[in-house]
Amino acid sequence: MRAAFYTGASGLVAYQDSMDVIGNNIANCSTTGYKAQRTAFSQLLATKMNEEANPVLVGNGVRTVSAGIDASAADVMATQGSLDLAIAGNGWFCVSNGGQKEYTRDGSFSLSMSGNSAYLVNQNGAYVLDSSGRQVTATVDSKSNNVDIGTIINNVGVFTFTNPEALTPASSNSYLSNAYTGTATVAKKNEYTVLKGYLEQSDVSLADEMVALITAQRGYQLSARVVQTADEVEQTINSLRR
């Protein structure tokens, strides 16, 4: 009965992890450029029921593993903001956050002034990078104090990955590359269009998340029942030994 108890307990942990991810998706249904996270279930180590020929393998529970993010493009919304940008097609903006490169589909940018230079930054103050990995900047006209917005937008870099679904979340809508994503490469011009005055919305489907939440809750309840039943059987066996 110990095997049944631990199997049920692992199910409790796995389904709780799944519900946490679903809850995070629902909480970010209105976050610009957010990509829904996915989980999958993996069987834990199996044991042999029979050491003779053709042994039967029995699993010892389940655990959750990350299935990555949904990297598909979401709907865009018109904002008319002069520095609000959205990518139509493949690609990610790149920002430098404390020297660390992060990738995002959130193009709600603004200007950070420093002397006669204007730098394009995101809402957290991270510098937006161009295709060469340099900060996107423009010179402020000393007479009119105007900034050439068009030049700034044209210099914004867009990058792609071989496997963007493997990007690691760094914040609610920023992501880090890793060994599974492949190296970030500059996107080809025919693969995307940068839309001015638009922002990409979250790709979370509340209907899908609610269905997934109900499924996870049912799995959690069944796992709890397995633990309870295993405990009751164990108590019955112990009482018979007395």
QUIKA-V902485 format. One line per field, one symbol per residue. phi: phi as a letter, one per 30 degrees, with the letter a starting at -180 (. if undefined). burial: # if it has 24 or more other ideal C-beta (glycine too) atoms within 12 Angstrom, else .. Layout:
phi = ???
burial = ???
//
This chain:
phi = .deddddddddddddddddddddddddcdcdeidcddbbbcbddeccddbdddhdccbdcjbbcbdcicddddcdcbdbiddcdbbccjdkbdbbccijcdbcacdcdcbccdbiccccdbcdcidddccdcicddbaddddccidcddeddddcddbbbbdbddcecdcadbbbcdadddiddbdddedcabdccibbdddcdcddddddddddddddddddddddddddddddddddddd
burial = ...################.##.###.##.#########.#...................####...####.##.#......######.########...############.....#######.######...####........#.#..##.#######..##############...#..#..#....#.###.#######....#..##..#..##..#..##..#............
//
